[in-house]
Amino acid sequence: MTGLAIGLAIGRDIAMLLLIPLAFAMIFMVTAWTYCLRGWLAAMMTNPRRRRAVIMGITLAFILLAQGRIFISTCSTAPIRTTTDQKLWTT
């Protein structure tokens, strides 16, 4: 992102150099949330019964996140019946 900001400063305007602190701020924010999540998971993993539930929940959330669009598109569209399909069913 730093290279992109420098390239934009060269190609467009020098004000694009203000993107460099924003890029580093985003990296630090993601790092902070990752550190917070690691601490929360470490606290949750101390209890063996809760550990299994957390692992199951994370796995289920990952599967739903990966397959969610396909599931929604499959369930939301109704099959379109043509007149030839209706004739086959009536005979």
N, C-alpha and C positions, 0 to 999 in steps of 0.2 A: 504494500500500500504506500510505502514511502517512495518507491520508484514511480508509482503512478502520480503521486502528488508532485514530485520533482518534474516529471514529464509534462504535467498540466501547467506547471509554473513556467516552463520553457516555452511550451506551445501556445498557451492562452494568456495568463496573467500572473503576475508575481503574487497576487493575493491567494493563489492556490496553494502556496506554501503553508497556509493556515490549516491545511488538511493533515499535515504531519502530526501535530499534537492530538488531533482528533483520532487519527489511526492508532496512536499509542494509547490513548485513553480507552478506546474500544478493546484493545488487547489486554489492558490492565483490568477492565471490568469483567471480561470473560474469565481471566485468571482468578479474580476474587470470587466469582460465583462457583468456579470449579473447586476452589479451596473450601468454600462453605459447604458444598455438596459432599465433598470427601469427608469433612468432619461430621456431617449429619449421618452419612452412611456408616462411618466407623462407630458412631454411638449406637446406631440401630443394629449393627452386626454383633454386638457383645452377647446378646441373648440368643441361644441356638434356635429356639422356636421362632423368634421374630426374624432371625436370619433367613430361614426357609421362606417365610412369608414375603420378605423384602426381595429375595432373589426371584420368587415367583411373580411378584408384582412388576418388577423391572422387566422381566422377560415378556410378560403379557403386554405391558405398555409398549415395548419395542415392536412386538408382532402387530399390535393394533395400529401403531403409527405407520409401520411399513405397508400393511395390507388395507388400511382404512379407506383409501380412495377406491380401490377395487371393490371392496365390500359395499360401499355406498353406491357406486355406479351400478353394481349388479342388482342390488335390492331396489333401487329407485326407478329403474326403467322397466316398463311393462312391455312384453313382446307385442309387436305389431302384427295383427292377423290380417292377411290378405284375403281376397275373395276366393282364391284357389284353395287356401287352407280351410275355409269354411265349407267349400264344396266337398272336400275330402272327408270332413267329419260328418256330413249329412248323408253320405251315401252308404 
